[in-house]
């Protein structure tokens, strides 16, 4: 992961059957403490974006609230058809699983970050 404007994160998601799904996030803007934006795409194992799959712009923001932090993620697609394609592929379930995993991880840490 190269977390800087112009940097990127290349990653793989592996389902329970061992199927690999590669992705890439290219960081567009980073505002320390407040959030960042990225261009997200499906990719191959080398990191090349898949031209046949929809790309999305993600805006992630962080807000301090009493005793907690609110993380807001807004994902935008170029067309309703692109959105429908990723919904059919399971983005809703995938995002829910990712956020539940983050909640679980954060619940194991104390306020000092351990």
LUMTI-254860 format. One record per residue (C-alpha): chain; x, y, z; residue in one letter. Coordinates in pm, 1 decimal. Each point is the difference from the previous one (the first is absolute). Layout:
<recs>
- A,X,Y,Z,A
...
</recs>
This chain:
<recs>
- A,0.0,0.0,0.0,X
- A,129.8,342.0,-100.3,X
- A,-232.0,229.6,196.7,X
- A,70.3,338.2,-155.2,X
- A,-165.9,208.9,-269.5,X
- A,91.8,-172.8,-325.0,X
- A,75.5,-325.4,184.6,X
- A,-205.3,-318.1,-11.0,X
- A,-99.3,-314.1,187.6,X
- A,-6.6,-331.9,-186.0,X
- A,-181.0,-276.8,188.4,X
- A,-168.8,-335.5,-33.7,X
- A,-323.2,-128.3,154.7,X
- A,-25.1,-378.9,30.8,X
- A,-337.1,-166.8,48.4,X
- A,-47.6,-314.9,211.2,X
- A,41.1,-215.7,-312.5,X
- A,340.9,154.0,-74.8,X
- A,-115.9,215.5,-295.2,X
- A,212.5,316.5,-25.4,X
- A,-141.8,344.6,-81.5,X
- A,263.7,266.6,-58.1,X
- A,-56.1,370.6,48.6,X
- A,183.1,327.4,-14.3,X
- A,-61.5,336.0,167.8,X
- A,179.4,303.7,-141.8,X
- A,15.0,281.2,257.5,X
- A,-118.2,331.3,-144.9,X
- A,-3.3,223.3,308.2,X
- A,105.1,-49.7,360.5,X
- A,-97.3,237.7,278.4,X
- A,168.0,-124.5,320.1,X
- A,-247.1,-61.3,282.9,X
- A,-300.7,93.4,-217.9,X
- A,-4.2,-256.3,-282.8,X
- A,101.6,-87.1,-353.2,X
- A,-133.3,-73.6,-348.6,X
- A,99.4,-285.6,-227.3,X
- A,-77.0,-147.8,-338.7,X
- A,-87.3,-367.6,56.4,X
- A,14.5,-269.3,-263.9,X
- A,9.7,-373.1,-44.8,X
- A,342.5,-104.9,-123.3,X
- A,206.9,-299.0,-96.0,X
- A,271.4,-149.5,219.9,X
- A,256.2,243.9,-142.4,X
- A,-211.8,303.6,95.2,X
- A,-123.1,94.2,-347.0,X
- A,-362.0,125.9,20.8,X
- A,-259.6,-224.6,-167.2,X
- A,-144.8,211.4,-284.8,X
- A,-317.7,-212.3,-7.9,X
- A,-95.2,75.1,360.9,X
- A,-147.1,319.2,147.7,X
- A,228.0,245.4,177.5,X
- A,-117.1,199.2,299.2,X
- A,101.9,315.9,177.9,X
- A,4.8,-46.1,376.7,X
- A,-9.1,283.1,251.1,X
- A,84.3,-104.5,355.1,X
- A,-37.4,250.3,284.5,X
- A,65.6,-21.9,372.9,X
- A,-187.5,205.2,262.7,X
- A,65.7,16.8,371.0,X
- A,-309.3,-62.1,207.6,X
- A,-20.2,-32.8,378.0,X
- A,178.7,-325.0,84.5,X
- A,20.2,-126.0,-358.2,X
- A,88.0,78.3,-360.3,X
- A,-248.6,-0.4,-285.4,X
- A,140.4,-141.5,-325.3,X
- A,-207.5,92.8,-303.4,X
- A,58.1,-162.6,-338.4,X
- A,-164.8,134.4,-315.1,X
- A,54.8,-205.4,-315.1,X
- A,-96.5,148.0,-337.3,X
- A,-25.5,-177.7,-334.7,X
- A,-15.5,149.8,-348.4,X
- A,-341.5,-146.8,-77.2,X
- A,-294.7,-182.7,156.0,X
- A,95.8,-305.1,-208.9,X
- A,346.9,-4.1,161.2,X
- A,-157.5,18.2,345.0,X
- A,-245.3,-278.6,-81.4,X
- A,285.8,-218.1,-125.7,X
- A,195.1,22.5,327.7,X
- A,-316.4,-45.6,207.7,X
- A,-67.2,-323.0,-192.0,X
- A,359.9,-105.4,72.6,X
- A,-54.0,44.1,375.5,X
- A,141.2,342.0,92.0,X
- A,-268.4,47.6,263.5,X
- A,92.9,-322.7,178.7,X
- A,372.0,66.3,-45.2,X
- A,-17.0,348.7,150.4,X
- A,-211.6,-127.7,289.6,X
- A,253.5,-274.5,71.2,X
- A,291.9,245.4,-19.0,X
- A,-163.7,246.4,240.5,X
- A,-94.1,-277.4,243.4,X
- A,360.8,-121.3,-8.8,X
- A,123.8,353.4,70.0,X
- A,-243.8,34.0,291.5,X
- A,123.9,-331.1,140.6,X
- A,365.4,99.8,-32.5,X
- A,-52.8,341.2,155.1,X
- A,-190.2,-149.5,293.4,X
- A,314.9,-195.9,92.0,X
- A,214.6,312.7,23.1,X
- A,12.5,224.2,302.4,X
- A,-0.9,378.1,-27.3,X
- A,380.2,10.4,-20.4,X
- A,-3.7,-188.5,-330.8,X
- A,112.1,-340.7,123.9,X
</recs>
